[in-house]
């Protein structure tokens, strides 16, 4: 998930001048087979903070449910507030990331999140924890995450060569899969053993450690930045035109948004389904979500080989079609005796997401010049994480009015049709990444910020 999904995940390393020199320098110092030291530090920093995030993914909603007795609407509000920052400041954040040192942006964001999440166990121990505080932490940590994720995705092409992009993204996606597997499982057990608020302290520590590791990155070549004298919204429009006007990037953005929307509908109501409706232990919820980590890990591990064997485009739409079929079985999670079949379907869906987080993200990086990197990533995060906010809010409201079954059914329907966006686009026939942004397919139309065409 970028997913939800990252998450997690552009580039034109070329840009104006320095791109090819930078690639040559990296290759000369590390060799074509190895990944450079700065990437290993970036990998460690992102991996450490992401592990804590996966723990809190379980612990934060369970804090609301178990400690403050929150209902579906309140749990949905937490998820929506975590993502709403991408809708409010996501696009201008890309401009500032293109103007500021990306590593420094990540360090500041990590420190802010460490303080915010540390406030939850402190308030709980003092007996003053409230839902408004959880809402505030979700909102302001979301703001920090906007800058951190856009900067991280934009920093990656500065620490590896173009030939290493798929490999580097596979490592990062595989790490996130391991973190989902370990973090969410451990999160469920820690909540049972230590209580949910104390478990959140793990995330605060992970962000502080990440900031320390990022501080050790040295010698990243300067990037071509946006003109500081230009207007912010003029730069935002330039990023929108690139991301939404490009005939390869546009379907990837739409597919990612639909996938995140469907995933989040399900994820938002799972704590209520498992703990309140099925009366299962928290560790069972953690185990179910950890299956997603297995799928993302398997998908990331096989993405490179599948892309080389079948072509990047064919791999993306074929795995999308398979996950669309699997998504139809996810509503069975609410039927206790069919929980195992829903778990298998969830595994297949996350395999697709793991593959996409390698191939689709590498394609985005390959098709974007360096001076647009932050804005392209911000546009994608605006759409992808905006889908999280909309889905979280919808899941909360619909869960209260029509029940969790209705939410799961809408999720299944979205999975079933979402893959057609890639299948009906030029991405379908793409064999491999372009070698230079200048050689990538150009914009076939320009899309204005309000959605019209000209």
N, C-alpha and C positions, 0 to 999 in steps of 0.2 A: 504494500500500500504505500507507498511512497509513500506506498504506498504508502496507505495506507500506508504507502506504500510510499517509501521513500519512499510510501513511499517512496526509498529510496531511492539524482540522477537524473562539453556538449560541444565537437568544437572544431571550431576553427582555431587551430593554433596559428594559423597564418596571419590573419588580420592584415595589417599594413605592411610591416617589414619583419619584425622580430620573430615571427612564428617559426620559420624554417631554421633560423639560426638556433633557436631554443631547442628544437627537436634534435638538431645535429649535436648540440652540446650535451644533451641528455644521453643520446646514444653513445657518444664518445666516452662518457664517464661511467656509464653503467653497463654498456653492452646491450645488444638487442634481446638477449634472453632474460635479463634480470630486471627487477623493478627497483627504482632508486630509493635511497635512504629516506628522502622527504616523503615519498609515498608510504613507506612503512610507518613513519611517524603519524601521517594523516590517517592511515588505516587503524593504528592503535588508538588514536584520539576519538575517531568516529565510532570505533568498535566499543570502547569503554563507555562512552556516554549512551550509545544505543542500547547496551545491555541494561543499564539502569532505567532507560526509557521503557523497555519491554516489561520490566518489573512493575513500574508505575502504571503501565497500561492496564494491569490487573488491579493494582492496589488503589488507584485513585477512585474509580467507580465503586469499588468495594468499600472504600472509606465512606462514601456517600450512602451506600445501601446499608452497611452493617453498623456504622457508628452513628450516622445521622438519619437513618431510616428513610432514605430518599426513594421516590417512586420513579417510573420510567421517564416522565417528563423532566425531572431534575437530573437524572443520569444523562439524558439526551442533551440537556442544556450544557453540561460539563463538556461533552464532546463537541458541541457546536462552538462554544467559546474557545476551545483549544485551537479551532481551525479558522475562526472568523477573521483573525488578523490577516490571513492571506487575502481575504476579500477587501479589507479596508486599506491595508498598506502594502499588499504584495507587489503591485506593479511599480510604485515609486521606489520600493526597497531594492528592486533590481537596478535602478539607475544609480542609487547610492553605492551598491556593491561594485558597480563598474567604475565608480569614482574613488573608492577607498581601498586600502590594503585588505585583501580578503582574509588573510590569516588573523589580523587584528580584530576584524569583525567577528570571527568565530570565537576568539578568546573572550571578548566582552560578553557575547551572547551566552557562553557557557557559565561564566561567573554570575550573571543575572539569574539564570535558571537554577543554579546551585542555591542561591539565597532564597528564591521563591519556594522551592520544594522543601528546603530545610524548615521553613516557617510552619509547615503542616504538623510534623511530629511535635514541634515545640508548643504550638497552640493546643494540641490534643493533650499533652502532658500537663499543661496549665489549666485544662478544663474550659478553654474558651474557643474551641474549634467550632466554626459555623459553616453553613452552606455558602453564604456570601464570600467567605474566605476561599473556599474551594473554587468558586466561580472566578474570583480575582486571580488566583494562581493559574487557573486554566487560561484565562485571557492574556495575562502579561507574559506567561511562559510561551504562549503562542506567538506573541510579538517577537520575542527573542528567537524563537525557532524560525520565523520567516527569514531573518537575516542570516542565521546560522546555516540553514539548508541551502539557500541560494548561494551563499559564499562558498560552502563546501563543494557543491556541484560545479561551481565556476573555478575553484582552485585546482581541482583534479587535473585538467588539461595542462596546467602549469608545472606539474610535477612528474608527468609521464609523457612519452612521445605518442604521436598519433598511432603508430603501429601497436602500442601497448594499451590502447583505450579499452578494447573488448576484454583483455585479460585483467586489467585493473578493475573495471566495473564488475567482472565476474567475481573477483576476490571480495569486493565490497558487498555485493549482493549475497554471496555465500556467507559472509560474516553476519549479515543481518538475518539470514535464515537460521544460523546457529544461535544467534541471540534470541530470536523468537522461540526457538526450541527450548533453550536453556532458561532464558529470562522469564518467559511466561509460566513455564513449569515451576521454576524456583519461586516466582512471584506468588503463585497459588499456595505453595507450601509455607512460604514466609508469612503470608497473611494468616494462615491457620496457626502458625507457631508464635508469631511475634505481634500480631494485630496489623491491620492495614496501614495506619499512620506511621508506625515505626518502620515498616517496609519501605515507605516512600523515602526515608532517609538514605537508602541505598542509591536512589537516583541522584540525590543532592551530592553525595560523595563522588559519583561517577562523573558528573559535570565538572566538579572542581579538578579531578584528576585529568580530564580531557583538556582543560585549559592549560595545565602544566605541560602536557605533552606537546600541544600545539606551539607553545613557546619555544620548543627546541628545534622547530623547523627553520632552516637557514638557507639563504642563497636562492630563493625563488625568483626567477627573472621577472622584471617588471612587465605588466601587461598593457596593451593598448587600451586606455581608459576613455570614457566619454568626456566630452569637453565640459569642464566645470562651469564655463560661462553660458552654456546652453540652458534652456528652460527644461525643468524636470519633465513636464508633460509632453514636450516635444520629443524627448528621449524615450518616454514611455510609448508613444505612438510608433516610434521607429522599431522598438522591440516587438510590439504587437503586429506590425506589418510583417516582420520577419517570421515570427512563430506561427501566426494564423494565416498568412498569405502564402507560405511555402507549401507546395503540393505534397510533400512528404511529411512535414512536421504537423500540418493541420490534422490529418486523421489520427496521428499518434496522440495529439492533445485530446481529441474527442474520445478516443478509445480509453485513454487513461482516466478521464473524468467519469465516464460511465462505469468503469471497473471500480473506481474508488467509491462511487455512489452506492453501487450494489453491495460492496464489501462492508461499508460503514453501516448500512441499514441493518445488516445481520449482526455486526459486532456490537452495536449500541444496545440491542435488546438481549444479547446472550447472558449478561450477568443476571438479568431479571428471569430469563427462562430457566437457567440452571439453578440459581439459588432460591428464587421465590416460587416458581411454578413446579419444577421437577424435584425440588428439595434435595439437591445434590450438594456435595461438599465443594468448597472453593477450589480444592486441588483438582477436581474433575474438570472444572472450567479451565483451569490452567493447562491441564493435559490436552483438552480439545484444541485450545488455541496454539499449543506447542506443535500440534500436527501441521499447522500452517507454517511454522518454522521449518519443519522437515520438507514440506513441499517447495518452499522458496529456496532451500538449500539444494535440493535435487535439481530444480529448474536452473539455478545459477550454474551448477556444476556441468550440466549438459548443454547449456545455451550455445557456447562457442562451437562445439562439435555439430550440433544440429544446424546452426547457421551455415557452417561450411558445407555440410552434407546436402541440405535442402534449399539453402538460400535464406537470407535474413527475412525477407518479406513472407515467403511461404511458411516459414517456421512460425512467424507471428500470427498469421491468420489461422493456421491449422490448430495451433495450441489454443487460440481463442475460441474456435468452434468446439473443441473438446471441453473446455471449461464452461462454455455456455450450456452444453448438455448436462454437465455435472451440477451446475447451479440449480437445476430444476429439483434436485434432491435435497437441497439445503433446508427447506422448511420441515423436513422430517426430524430435525433436531428437537422440535417441540414434542415429538412423540417418543417417549422414553425407550420403547422397545426397538425403534428404528434409529437410535442415536448413532450406531456403528456405521450405517449407510450414509448418514449425513457427514460423519467424520471422513469417510472415503471421498465423498464429493468435495469436501473442504480441502482435502489434500490435493486433488486434481486442480482445483481453482488456483491454489497457491503455487503449484508447479508452473502454471502459465504466467503468474505474476513474476516468479523468479526469472523465467526466460525473458520476459519483457523488460525487466529491470536491468538486464544486461544488453540485449540487442537493441531495444528501442532507445534506451538512454545513450548508448554508443552512437546510434544513428543521429540523435539530436546533437551530440557533441561534434560529430564529423561534419555536419551540415551547417554549423554556425561559426562565423569568424569571431576571433577573440574579443573584439571591442563590443560585441553584442551578447557576450556570454551571460553576464548577469541578468540582462533584461530578458533574454530567451528563457533562462531558468525561472525567472520571476513570473513570466507569463504562464509557463507550464504549472508552476506551483500555485499560482492564482487559480487556475482552472481545476487542477487536481485536488488541492486542499479546499478550495471553495466547494467542491462536490462533497467533501467530508462534512463541512459545516451544514450545508443544506440537508444532507442525509441524516445527520445527527438530530437536527431539529425536527425533521419530518418523522423520524423514527420515534422520538419522544412523544410528539403530539398524536400520531396515529396509534402508537402503542397504548396511550391512555384511552382514546376514543373507540378503537376497533380491536385492540388486542395485539399481542406480539405475532400471532399467526398472519395477520394482514401485512405486517412489516416484512416478514420473511417471504411472503408470496410476491410482493413487489420487487424484492431483491432478486428472487429467482427469475422473474420476467425480464429484468434488466440484464442479467447474465445471459439469458437466452438469445437476445438480439444484439447486444453490444458489439460482438466480434465482427458484425457485418460492416462496421465503419472502416476497418482495415481491409477487409475482403473486397470492398467496392472501390478502393483507392489505388493509386499507383504504387503504394507500398507493397501490394500483393506480389508484384513481379520483380522486386528488388533482390538482386543476388548478393551484393556485398556493399560495404560502406564506401562512399566516395573518398578518393585520396586527398582531395583538397576542397575546401568550401566553394572555391570558384568554379569547380567542375560539377557541383551538386545541382540537381534540378532547380530551376529558378521559380519565382513566384508566378503563378498563373492568374492570380487576381489579388487585389489589395482589400483587406477587410478593415473597416474603420472601427474605432473603439466601441461604437454603439451597435455594431453587428451588421451594418449595411455593407454593400459592395460597390466598388467603383473601378 
